[in-house]
Amino acid sequence: MRALFSFLGKHRIRLSLGRRNKSTVGKRVVVSTLLCLALSALLVSAKLVEIAERQPLGDSRGRWVSAAEGVDRVSNFLSMNRPYDMITSWRGLGEDAGERLDTVVQVVEALEGEGVAKSRPDSSLSPTPVDNETLNDGETEVACPNGWKVTSDNPLRVHVLGDSQAAPVGHTLGAASNGLFDVTTNSRNSTSLARPDYFNWHAELWEIATKDNPDVVVMFIGASDWQSMETRDGQVVEPGTLVWTDEWTWRLNVAFDLLAADHRLVVWVGLPPMRSSDDNSAALVLNEVVGQVASRRPGVAMLDLWEVFGADYSERVSPPGGGSPVRVRGDDGIHLNRTGSAWVSAVAVETVAGYWDDSDLATGENDAMCWGVRGGAGESDAESAEETDRCATVSETPPDCRNGERQSPLFMPEGEYALVSPSWNQVCALRAADRGVTCWGDKLDGRDQVPEGLFISVAAGAWHACGIRPSNEVECWGSQVSQMSADPVGKYESISVGARHSCAIMPDQNIFCWGSDEHDRTAAPDVQYAMASAGEWHSCGVLADMSVLCWGDNSLGQTEAPSGSFVSVQAGGFHSCGLRESGEAVCWGDDLFGQTEAPSGTFASVVTGQRHSCGLRESGEAVCWGNNDHGRADPPGGVFMSLGAGGNISCGIRPDQSIECWGQELVGQTAG
């Protein structure tokens, strides 16, 4: 500060405006204003850097960050940042675990060496087991046979985490629980899972799970997530694209992996309806993704705030118990006020109190509650819970976990099928008995409206699906965007559905592609084709002379097909694979995850997903390579008759015509 005053005195800068000359007075006002602004900027330079780093990814953000960092360097040199640093330090807003790692991948890599699940430490803060209690009539009753008795003196340790929406929930949750929750709130304004460069929540969650080890974690985050995001492979992708959704889903799963260990319960608070239609649309997509992921995880529950506050945005809502509408929203049309947050807290308490089986958790008298684990305590029960977490099913029958050592869940729908087609977020199959179509997965945009009747083939895409009728006419369903689900005129022998487009071969071997023409993926060259495959942003086909021709996006070489003869070709996310006459599998394009590094040997067929590939040996063995997130490239043993690969899932048909899928994309049966 002395340096600044010395500078002002040396140059005789006067702040008085007492001169008669109006022009001079005006100049002095401008100079004084600029000086005050500069002084303010220097005093809060760290905040300016924070605001700049919060901006959307792109060149504009880079310029803002460079300018703010320049101001911050001057402030540091003049020691003008010390008052602000003292205040932030006093408020506990300084450096922390969430800012030490820059990417989610760094957190995952760190976890590989240390593991995620931590055993409960022996601590006086941990709920203590209770012995059997004796009732007044002399009978013996087990109060909390498999857990701890939670009271106001021995409360459940609950962490509330998230963005600015989380703070008021954290402040009202303790009262809503009648003192049964010891609540810690960790609220970071304008943070998200999309921008670990601004604040790395995954590093923070790891720190909380391993050091604080709460019993319950309530997460309320997402209002700032709908923005550009840098993927694991360095792409900057826009919200709403398939790549963006895939990356955000992966980050969500990593977050749950970090928290939902050691029988900890994670309660995710979904985004409420919002005033802006754009914000509302984003909230619907994010809530849908969370709902799908949470439904597959025994240790995760999701609160649907659209059920609490209604599907249509309103600032005033009638209380759950009835009565006159009260104001529950903030002025910005996004946040909840304290009343609305208190409603969320009440629902969160009900969720925690009623989540586990009645034998393990029950609300007792005298404001006491039992907290336990599903299946009871002990090592065998922990193993049982872990096994349940690995195995899932899309039918109402009990899950088949015959491969207990597997790390990925198995999806085994009932029935017999002649064909299976997995995609990015849905799987469709042709039933063997009646030649009808059954689909599983995402229900958005009419993807669950599968038409009835006979089909001879079916192909599933990211946003739509199509089938060929016995008359060789094509019928599609799903999203109407870019006319991707429009039925093409004419007759067709084969069809392939990609992310937002489709290609079909006519009896005369001419091709017709329709849907989104972004990257020219529907601009098929006018030649004759033996077969065709639609990928994410590109397409490929085998010509009459058995050569391969690809078109569309070639950002990673996915359309640069090698020369030679091929019997089939498959277009994936950003790579392609073909099967030569010799049975050799050849792949090209993006190899970030090794998805083009086909194993040696011969194959009967080869298929491609978004970031992985699979091949069927002549023996019936399935072999996959590439990205193995969720176990999509880790097929079970045994014999398969055919294979299919999608986004996060792969599927095969067994000799008995049953379907077995592996990975983590299916959610539930949508139509059949």
BALO-827050 format. One line per 10 residues: their letters; for each residue x, y, z of C-alpha. Coordinates in Angstrom, 2 decimals, always signed. Layout:
A> X Y Z; ...
***
This chain:
MRALFSFLGK> +0.00 +0.00 +0.00; +2.89 +2.38 +0.78; +4.19 +1.81 -2.74; +0.84 +2.91 -4.20; +0.62 +6.09 -2.09; +4.23 +6.91 -2.93; +3.36 +6.57 -6.61; +0.35 +8.85 -6.25; +2.32 +11.46 -4.33; +5.24 +11.43 -6.72
HRIRLSLGRR> +3.04 +12.23 -9.67; +0.90 +14.69 -7.70; -2.34 +13.09 -8.62; -5.03 +15.23 -6.97; -8.52 +13.95 -6.40; -10.05 +17.36 -5.73; -12.54 +18.56 -8.31; -12.57 +22.17 -7.19; -11.42 +23.78 -10.45; -13.74 +25.97 -12.42
NKSTVGKRVV> -12.85 +24.54 -15.84; -15.62 +22.06 -16.62; -13.46 +20.18 -19.11; -10.78 +19.71 -16.49; -13.37 +18.66 -13.94; -14.73 +16.08 -16.34; -11.29 +14.71 -17.01; -10.58 +14.47 -13.31; -13.87 +12.61 -12.78; -12.95 +10.12 -15.47
VSTLLCLALS> -9.42 +9.71 -14.11; -10.72 +9.29 -10.57; -13.28 +6.71 -11.70; -10.69 +4.74 -13.63; -8.33 +4.92 -10.69; -11.00 +3.60 -8.33; -11.81 +0.77 -10.73; -8.14 -0.10 -11.06; -7.71 +0.00 -7.31; -10.75 -2.23 -6.81
ALLVSAKLVE> -9.49 -4.68 -9.41; -6.12 -4.88 -7.68; -7.73 -5.45 -4.29; -9.90 -8.35 -5.54; -7.61 -9.68 -8.27; -7.98 -13.26 -7.05; -11.75 -12.98 -7.43; -11.30 -11.68 -10.98; -9.19 -14.73 -11.81; -11.90 -16.96 -10.35
IAERQPLGDS> -14.60 -15.25 -12.44; -12.47 -15.53 -15.58; -11.78 -19.23 -15.01; -15.51 -19.80 -14.63; -16.22 -18.61 -18.19; -17.17 -21.15 -20.89; -14.29 -22.97 -22.53; -12.93 -21.27 -25.63; -10.75 -18.43 -26.90; -12.78 -15.80 -25.06
RGRWVSAAEG> -12.14 -17.52 -21.74; -8.42 -17.64 -22.50; -8.33 -13.89 -23.05; -10.26 -13.22 -19.85; -7.98 -15.49 -17.84; -4.84 -13.89 -19.29; -6.08 -10.41 -18.47; -7.18 -11.36 -14.95; -3.91 -13.16 -14.22; -2.02 -10.06 -15.35
VDRVSNFLSM> -3.95 -7.94 -12.86; -3.33 -10.56 -10.19; +0.43 -10.50 -10.79; +0.49 -6.71 -10.37; -1.58 -7.04 -7.22; +0.81 -9.63 -5.82; +3.79 -7.41 -6.62; +2.21 -4.47 -4.77; +0.97 -6.74 -1.95; -2.55 -5.42 -2.50
NRPYDMITSW> -4.09 -8.89 -2.53; -3.35 -9.59 +1.13; -6.63 -8.21 +2.59; -8.71 -10.37 +0.23; -6.53 -13.42 +0.89; -6.93 -12.90 +4.65; -10.71 -12.73 +4.31; -10.94 -15.85 +2.11; -8.61 -17.73 +4.45; -10.71 -16.70 +7.45
RGLGEDAGER> -13.86 -17.93 +5.65; -12.15 -21.20 +4.68; -12.25 -20.55 +0.93; -8.58 -21.08 +0.16; -6.80 -23.96 -1.54; -8.37 -27.35 -0.91; -8.44 -30.92 -2.17; -10.81 -30.09 -4.98; -8.27 -27.82 -6.62; -5.14 -29.98 -6.41
LDTVVQVVEA> -5.97 -32.23 -9.36; -6.95 -30.70 -12.68; -8.87 -33.54 -14.33; -11.15 -36.41 -13.43; -8.71 -38.80 -15.10; -6.03 -37.77 -12.59; -8.38 -38.73 -9.77; -9.13 -42.10 -11.36; -5.42 -42.75 -11.88; -4.72 -41.88 -8.26
LEGEGVAKSR> -7.47 -44.25 -7.13; -5.99 -47.13 -9.09; -3.05 -47.14 -6.71; -4.96 -46.61 -3.48; -8.44 -48.04 -4.02; -11.82 -46.41 -3.49; -13.51 -48.21 -0.63; -12.12 -47.53 +2.84; -13.02 -49.46 +5.97; -14.80 -47.56 +8.67
PDSSLSPTPV> -12.17 -46.16 +11.08; -12.45 -46.76 +14.79; -13.52 -43.36 +15.98; -15.66 -41.88 +18.68; -17.58 -40.15 +15.89; -18.72 -43.47 +14.41; -22.19 -44.70 +15.45; -21.78 -47.38 +18.07; -23.47 -50.81 +17.97; -26.14 -51.44 +20.60
DNETLNDGET> -26.97 -54.61 +22.50; -30.35 -56.31 +22.61; -32.88 -54.36 +24.63; -35.31 -55.85 +27.15; -38.94 -54.77 +26.89; -41.18 -54.10 +29.89; -42.94 -57.44 +29.53; -39.67 -59.28 +29.88; -39.39 -60.28 +26.24; -36.14 -59.66 +24.41
EVACPNGWKV> -36.11 -57.63 +21.21; -33.16 -56.75 +19.01; -33.19 -52.97 +18.65; -30.61 -52.62 +15.87; -29.34 -56.10 +15.02; -27.33 -55.12 +11.96; -26.26 -51.54 +12.55; -26.23 -48.64 +14.96; -28.85 -46.88 +16.97; -28.99 -43.31 +15.76
TSDNPLRVHV> -30.16 -40.68 +18.23; -29.63 -36.96 +18.71; -26.71 -37.87 +20.98; -25.30 -40.27 +18.41; -26.41 -38.75 +15.08; -25.87 -39.93 +11.55; -23.01 -38.07 +9.89; -24.39 -36.42 +6.75; -22.43 -34.36 +4.22; -24.34 -32.00 +1.90
LGDSQAAPVG> -22.26 -31.23 -1.19; -22.78 -29.24 -4.35; -23.16 -25.81 -5.88; -25.08 -22.81 -4.53; -28.28 -24.90 -4.43; -26.74 -27.14 -1.77; -26.12 -24.47 +0.87; -29.75 -23.81 +1.95; -30.48 -27.55 +1.96; -27.51 -28.09 +4.25
HTLGAASNGL> -28.78 -25.34 +6.54; -32.26 -26.88 +6.87; -31.45 -30.60 +6.86; -30.46 -30.83 +10.52; -33.75 -29.37 +11.72; -35.74 -31.56 +9.31; -34.15 -34.67 +10.86; -35.08 -33.65 +14.43; -31.42 -33.70 +15.34; -30.73 -37.22 +14.03
FDVTTNSRNS> -28.38 -35.83 +11.35; -25.06 -34.17 +12.11; -24.82 -32.09 +8.94; -21.69 -30.74 +7.27; -22.21 -28.47 +4.27; -19.71 -28.08 +1.44; -21.17 -25.61 -1.06; -19.14 -24.19 -3.96; -20.87 -21.56 -6.08; -20.93 -22.04 -9.86
TSLARPDYFN> -19.20 -25.43 -9.70; -20.10 -28.51 -11.71; -18.93 -31.94 -12.79; -18.31 -30.46 -16.24; -15.50 -28.13 -15.25; -12.85 -29.79 -13.05; -10.43 -27.15 -14.32; -12.43 -24.64 -12.26; -13.13 -26.91 -9.29; -12.46 -30.64 -9.27
WHAELWEIAT> -15.35 -32.16 -7.36; -14.03 -35.68 -7.87; -10.85 -34.88 -5.97; -12.98 -33.30 -3.26; -15.25 -36.35 -3.07; -12.25 -38.64 -2.73; -10.96 -36.53 +0.13; -14.35 -36.57 +1.86; -14.91 -40.31 +1.38; -11.48 -41.35 +2.68
KDNPDVVVMF> -10.94 -38.81 +5.48; -14.33 -37.59 +6.71; -16.11 -40.88 +5.88; -19.73 -39.71 +6.32; -22.61 -42.16 +6.60; -24.75 -40.31 +4.06; -23.85 -37.88 +1.28; -26.49 -35.57 -0.18; -25.44 -34.07 -3.53; -27.24 -31.10 -5.08
IGASDWQSME> -25.37 -30.01 -8.19; -25.98 -29.60 -11.90; -27.36 -26.11 -12.53; -23.97 -25.07 -13.98; -23.21 -28.34 -15.79; -24.85 -27.56 -19.13; -21.78 -26.02 -20.76; -18.87 -27.00 -23.00; -16.68 -29.71 -21.52; -13.27 -31.14 -22.28
TRDGQVVEPG> -13.43 -34.93 -22.63; -10.88 -37.47 -21.49; -9.28 -37.45 -24.93; -8.95 -33.68 -25.07; -11.99 -32.78 -27.18; -14.04 -29.72 -26.26; -17.64 -30.81 -26.82; -20.92 -28.95 -26.68; -23.74 -29.92 -24.29; -26.46 -32.03 -25.85
TLVWTDEWTW> -24.13 -34.05 -28.05; -23.67 -37.77 -27.56; -20.00 -37.38 -26.74; -20.87 -34.79 -24.07; -23.53 -37.02 -22.53; -21.20 -40.01 -22.53; -18.45 -38.02 -20.80; -20.82 -36.54 -18.18; -22.30 -40.00 -17.50; -18.80 -41.37 -16.96
RLNVAFDLLA> -17.98 -38.56 -14.52; -21.23 -39.21 -12.67; -20.33 -42.88 -12.30; -16.85 -41.99 -11.05; -18.43 -39.70 -8.45; -20.72 -42.49 -7.26; -17.81 -44.94 -7.23; -15.97 -42.57 -4.91; -18.89 -42.12 -2.52; -21.07 -45.23 -2.60
ADHRLVVWVG> -18.53 -47.47 -0.88; -18.43 -49.02 +2.59; -22.26 -49.12 +2.59; -22.51 -45.35 +2.41; -25.78 -43.98 +1.05; -25.66 -41.28 -1.63; -28.77 -39.15 -2.14; -28.67 -37.17 -5.38; -31.07 -34.22 -5.49; -32.32 -33.77 -9.04
LPPMRSSDDN> -32.63 -30.33 -10.61; -36.00 -28.63 -10.05; -38.13 -27.23 -12.89; -36.79 -23.85 -13.97; -38.25 -20.69 -15.44; -36.15 -20.68 -18.63; -37.16 -23.25 -21.25; -33.47 -23.80 -22.10; -32.60 -24.42 -18.44; -35.60 -26.72 -18.17
SAALVLNEVV> -34.53 -28.77 -21.18; -31.03 -29.14 -19.75; -32.43 -30.17 -16.36; -34.57 -32.85 -18.00; -31.58 -34.40 -19.75; -29.36 -34.35 -16.66; -32.12 -35.72 -14.43; -32.76 -38.50 -16.94; -29.09 -39.51 -16.96; -28.86 -39.48 -13.16
GQVASRRPGV> -32.09 -41.45 -12.86; -30.77 -44.15 -15.18; -27.42 -44.43 -13.40; -28.95 -44.32 -9.90; -31.44 -47.07 -10.77; -28.53 -49.46 -11.29; -26.78 -48.67 -8.00; -28.11 -50.08 -4.70; -26.28 -47.39 -2.72; -27.66 -44.41 -4.64
AMLDLWEVFG> -31.09 -42.78 -4.43; -32.36 -39.87 -6.51; -34.87 -37.25 -5.37; -37.11 -36.16 -8.23; -37.94 -32.53 -7.46; -40.40 -32.42 -10.33; -42.62 -34.61 -8.15; -42.11 -32.24 -5.22; -42.68 -28.90 -6.99; -44.67 -29.97 -10.04
ADYSERVSPP> -43.65 -30.41 -13.66; -44.43 -26.79 -14.59; -42.34 -23.99 -13.12; -44.14 -21.92 -10.52; -42.85 -19.54 -7.89; -45.66 -20.55 -5.54; -46.53 -24.17 -4.82; -49.01 -25.77 -2.43; -47.31 -27.54 +0.50; -47.15 -31.36 +0.31
GGGSPVRVRG> -49.70 -31.60 +3.10; -52.08 -29.22 +1.37; -52.95 -25.58 +1.95; -52.45 -22.25 +0.22; -49.52 -21.96 -2.22; -46.36 -20.49 -0.76; -43.30 -19.02 -2.46; -40.61 -21.68 -2.90; -38.41 -20.20 -5.65; -35.76 -17.51 -5.83
DDGIHLNRTG> -35.96 -14.46 -8.04; -33.63 -15.92 -10.69; -35.97 -18.74 -11.66; -33.31 -21.34 -10.87; -32.67 -21.51 -7.13; -35.01 -22.58 -4.37; -35.58 -20.23 -1.47; -35.25 -21.36 +2.14; -38.83 -22.69 +2.19; -38.29 -24.76 -0.94
SAWVSAVAVE> -34.96 -26.00 +0.41; -36.67 -27.05 +3.63; -39.11 -29.13 +1.57; -36.17 -30.82 -0.13; -34.61 -31.51 +3.26; -37.80 -33.12 +4.50; -37.93 -35.43 +1.47; -34.23 -36.24 +1.91; -34.85 -37.30 +5.51; -37.72 -39.55 +4.40
TVAGYWDDSD> -35.47 -41.05 +1.72; -32.69 -41.83 +4.16; -35.07 -43.21 +6.79; -36.88 -45.47 +4.33; -34.11 -46.54 +1.99; -32.94 -49.80 +3.57; -35.00 -52.91 +4.19; -37.33 -52.75 +7.18; -35.26 -55.35 +8.99; -32.21 -53.13 +8.81
LATGENDAMC> -33.60 -49.64 +9.24; -36.69 -48.58 +11.10; -37.82 -45.37 +12.66; -38.31 -46.17 +16.32; -39.81 -44.44 +19.29; -38.18 -41.61 +21.21; -36.80 -40.07 +18.01; -34.37 -42.95 +17.42; -33.47 -44.69 +14.20; -31.50 -47.80 +13.24
WGVRGGAGES> -28.87 -47.45 +10.54; -27.52 -50.61 +8.94; -26.46 -52.26 +5.73; -28.56 -54.19 +3.25; -28.37 -57.88 +4.10; -26.95 -57.34 +7.58; -23.49 -56.76 +8.94; -20.42 -58.91 +8.51; -17.97 -59.80 +5.77; -20.29 -62.26 +4.05
DAESAEETDR> -23.01 -59.64 +3.81; -20.58 -57.08 +2.44; -19.58 -59.57 -0.22; -23.24 -60.16 -0.98; -23.90 -56.44 -1.36; -20.88 -56.13 -3.62; -22.11 -59.01 -5.73; -25.54 -57.40 -6.08; -23.90 -54.19 -7.22; -22.15 -56.07 -10.01
CATVSETPPD> -25.22 -57.78 -11.36; -28.31 -56.19 -12.88; -31.25 -57.31 -14.96; -33.72 -55.69 -17.32; -36.51 -58.16 -16.61; -38.52 -58.88 -13.49; -36.75 -62.19 -12.95; -33.90 -62.42 -10.43; -30.51 -61.45 -11.86; -28.25 -64.19 -13.18
CRNGERQSPL> -24.79 -63.68 -11.67; -23.16 -66.85 -12.90; -19.97 -64.92 -13.64; -19.43 -63.71 -10.06; -15.88 -62.53 -10.62; -16.86 -60.07 -13.34; -16.55 -56.33 -12.68; -19.30 -55.32 -15.11; -23.03 -55.92 -14.72; -24.71 -58.48 -16.96
FMPEGEYALV> -28.00 -57.80 -18.74; -29.88 -60.93 -19.72; -33.44 -60.27 -20.97; -35.79 -63.20 -20.99; -36.82 -64.91 -24.20; -35.27 -66.11 -27.43; -33.97 -63.71 -30.06; -32.76 -63.94 -33.64; -30.88 -60.61 -33.77; -29.57 -58.02 -31.31
SPSWNQVCAL> -28.52 -54.43 -32.06; -26.96 -52.38 -29.24; -26.39 -48.64 -29.65; -25.22 -45.72 -27.55; -28.11 -45.73 -25.09; -30.54 -48.41 -26.18; -30.61 -51.99 -27.38; -33.17 -53.47 -29.76; -33.64 -57.15 -30.55; -35.72 -59.24 -32.91
RAADRGVTCW> -37.70 -61.90 -31.09; -37.32 -65.40 -32.52; -40.85 -66.63 -31.78; -43.09 -63.94 -33.28; -40.50 -61.79 -35.15; -41.53 -58.76 -33.11; -39.12 -56.15 -31.74; -38.21 -55.52 -28.10; -36.07 -52.56 -27.03; -34.40 -51.61 -23.75
GDKLDGRDQV> -32.81 -48.39 -22.57; -33.59 -44.72 -23.07; -37.25 -43.74 -23.36; -36.72 -40.14 -24.54; -38.05 -38.80 -27.85; -40.38 -41.72 -28.49; -37.70 -44.41 -28.46; -40.06 -46.58 -26.40; -42.81 -46.41 -29.01; -41.82 -49.60 -30.80
PEGLFISVAA> -44.39 -50.49 -33.48; -46.07 -53.87 -33.30; -46.07 -56.47 -36.03; -43.52 -58.54 -37.93; -39.99 -57.46 -38.82; -37.18 -59.26 -40.61; -34.43 -57.08 -39.09; -33.94 -54.20 -36.65; -31.19 -51.67 -36.01; -30.87 -49.36 -32.99
GAWHACGIRP> -29.28 -45.91 -33.01; -28.56 -43.30 -30.40; -31.80 -41.34 -30.85; -33.94 -43.60 -33.04; -34.31 -47.14 -34.35; -35.54 -48.71 -37.57; -36.75 -52.09 -38.72; -37.47 -53.76 -42.05; -40.91 -55.28 -42.52; -41.51 -58.56 -44.42
SNEVECWGSQ> -42.59 -56.32 -47.32; -39.03 -54.88 -47.30; -40.39 -51.48 -46.28; -38.59 -49.59 -43.52; -40.35 -48.29 -40.42; -38.56 -46.07 -37.89; -39.37 -44.62 -34.47; -37.76 -42.21 -32.02; -36.56 -38.63 -32.38; -38.00 -36.55 -35.20
VSQMSADPVG> -35.03 -34.17 -35.22; -33.46 -33.92 -38.69; -36.10 -36.37 -39.92; -33.96 -39.21 -38.58; -37.00 -41.36 -37.77; -38.81 -40.61 -41.01; -39.72 -43.71 -43.00; -37.89 -43.81 -46.34; -39.90 -44.56 -49.47; -39.16 -47.81 -51.29
KYESISVGAR> -37.99 -51.31 -50.47; -34.73 -52.24 -48.76; -32.75 -55.39 -48.02; -30.56 -54.18 -45.13; -30.35 -51.19 -42.83; -27.90 -49.64 -40.37; -28.69 -46.88 -37.86; -26.04 -44.52 -36.47; -26.11 -41.64 -34.03; -28.47 -39.36 -35.94
HSCAIMPDQN> -28.66 -40.91 -39.40; -29.42 -44.18 -41.17; -28.33 -45.92 -44.36; -30.20 -48.69 -46.17; -29.38 -50.82 -49.20; -31.95 -51.33 -51.96; -32.42 -54.62 -53.88; -30.49 -53.11 -56.82; -27.56 -52.38 -54.42; -28.13 -48.65 -54.51
IFCWGSDEHD> -27.94 -46.87 -51.15; -30.12 -44.28 -49.46; -29.06 -42.38 -46.32; -31.20 -39.93 -44.36; -31.25 -37.96 -41.13; -28.73 -35.39 -39.96; -26.32 -34.47 -42.75; -23.82 -32.86 -40.38; -20.28 -33.78 -41.51; -21.83 -35.11 -44.76
RTAAPDVQYA> -22.47 -38.46 -43.11; -25.54 -39.06 -45.31; -23.77 -37.98 -48.51; -23.08 -41.51 -49.75; -21.20 -41.69 -53.06; -23.42 -42.80 -55.93; -22.14 -46.35 -56.42; -23.46 -49.83 -55.72; -23.02 -51.37 -52.27; -23.10 -54.89 -50.91
MASAGEWHSC> -23.64 -53.59 -47.35; -23.34 -50.36 -45.35; -22.81 -49.27 -41.75; -23.77 -45.95 -40.15; -21.52 -44.70 -37.32; -21.58 -41.59 -35.20; -20.45 -38.92 -37.66; -19.42 -41.10 -40.59; -20.56 -44.09 -42.62; -18.86 -46.91 -44.50
GVLADMSVLC> -19.88 -49.46 -47.10; -18.56 -52.50 -48.91; -18.81 -51.99 -52.67; -19.69 -54.59 -55.27; -15.98 -55.20 -55.92; -15.49 -55.88 -52.16; -13.52 -52.69 -51.55; -14.47 -50.40 -48.65; -15.58 -46.80 -49.11; -16.28 -44.40 -46.21
WGDNSLGQTE> -17.65 -40.85 -46.09; -18.46 -38.16 -43.53; -16.30 -36.88 -40.70; -12.64 -37.78 -41.09; -11.20 -35.83 -38.15; -9.41 -38.93 -36.85; -8.93 -40.88 -40.06; -12.06 -42.99 -39.61; -13.00 -42.74 -43.31; -9.52 -43.61 -44.64
APSGSFVSVQ> -10.24 -47.25 -45.39; -7.30 -49.48 -46.37; -7.20 -51.10 -49.77; -8.01 -54.73 -50.39; -11.07 -56.97 -50.32; -13.50 -57.02 -47.38; -16.61 -59.06 -46.64; -17.99 -56.58 -44.10; -17.31 -53.18 -42.54; -18.51 -51.47 -39.36
AGGFHSCGLR> -18.50 -47.72 -38.61; -18.11 -46.92 -34.91; -17.77 -43.72 -32.93; -14.59 -42.30 -34.46; -13.09 -45.49 -35.89; -14.01 -48.24 -38.32; -13.28 -51.94 -38.63; -13.50 -54.33 -41.54; -13.26 -58.08 -41.98; -11.07 -59.30 -44.84
ESGEAVCWGD> -11.79 -62.40 -46.88; -9.03 -64.13 -44.94; -10.86 -63.53 -41.65; -8.37 -60.88 -40.51; -9.87 -57.92 -38.65; -8.50 -54.52 -39.72; -9.41 -51.26 -37.98; -8.56 -47.61 -38.63; -9.28 -44.16 -37.20; -9.19 -43.04 -33.57
DLFGQTEAPS> -6.95 -45.30 -31.47; -6.94 -43.37 -28.19; -8.16 -46.45 -26.29; -6.68 -49.11 -28.57; -10.00 -49.66 -30.34; -8.24 -50.10 -33.70; -5.66 -52.59 -32.39; -7.44 -55.75 -33.46; -5.96 -58.99 -32.10; -4.27 -61.36 -34.52
GTFASVVTGQ> -6.01 -64.46 -35.75; -9.15 -64.98 -37.76; -12.70 -63.87 -36.98; -16.14 -64.80 -38.24; -17.40 -61.22 -37.74; -16.33 -57.89 -36.28; -18.44 -55.07 -34.74; -17.64 -51.58 -33.48; -18.95 -49.47 -30.62; -18.19 -45.88 -29.78
RHSCGLRESG> -14.71 -46.48 -28.33; -14.32 -50.24 -28.45; -14.55 -53.11 -30.90; -15.44 -56.79 -30.66; -14.85 -59.81 -32.83; -16.39 -63.26 -32.92; -13.91 -66.08 -33.34; -14.87 -69.06 -35.50; -15.04 -71.05 -32.25; -17.79 -68.73 -30.99
EAVCWGNNDH> -15.54 -66.97 -28.48; -16.12 -63.21 -28.10; -13.02 -61.01 -28.03; -13.16 -57.24 -27.46; -10.56 -54.48 -27.39; -10.46 -50.72 -26.74; -12.09 -48.68 -23.98; -13.22 -50.96 -21.16; -15.19 -48.42 -19.10; -18.03 -50.29 -17.36
GRADPPGGVF> -16.63 -53.58 -18.70; -17.98 -53.12 -22.22; -14.81 -54.71 -23.68; -14.79 -57.57 -21.14; -17.05 -60.26 -22.61; -18.13 -63.32 -20.63; -16.87 -66.72 -21.65; -18.78 -69.28 -23.60; -20.06 -69.55 -27.14; -21.91 -66.81 -29.04
MSLGAGGNIS> -23.62 -67.01 -32.41; -23.44 -63.26 -33.16; -22.27 -60.01 -31.54; -23.18 -56.34 -31.44; -21.42 -53.30 -29.95; -22.82 -49.92 -28.89; -21.78 -46.98 -26.77; -21.15 -48.39 -23.28; -22.47 -51.86 -23.94; -21.85 -54.98 -26.01
CGIRPDQSIE> -24.25 -57.86 -26.61; -24.25 -61.34 -28.03; -26.71 -64.10 -28.85; -26.04 -67.52 -27.36; -26.69 -70.82 -29.19; -29.96 -71.16 -27.27; -30.98 -67.76 -28.74; -30.75 -65.98 -25.39; -29.20 -62.51 -25.23; -26.35 -61.62 -22.92
CWGQELVGQT> -25.06 -58.05 -22.72; -22.17 -56.58 -20.77; -21.33 -53.00 -19.91; -23.35 -50.26 -18.26; -25.82 -48.70 -20.62; -29.12 -50.54 -20.26; -31.65 -49.22 -17.78; -34.87 -51.10 -18.25; -37.24 -52.56 -20.75; -38.92 -49.79 -22.73
AG> -41.13 -51.70 -25.10; -41.78 -55.17 -26.34
***
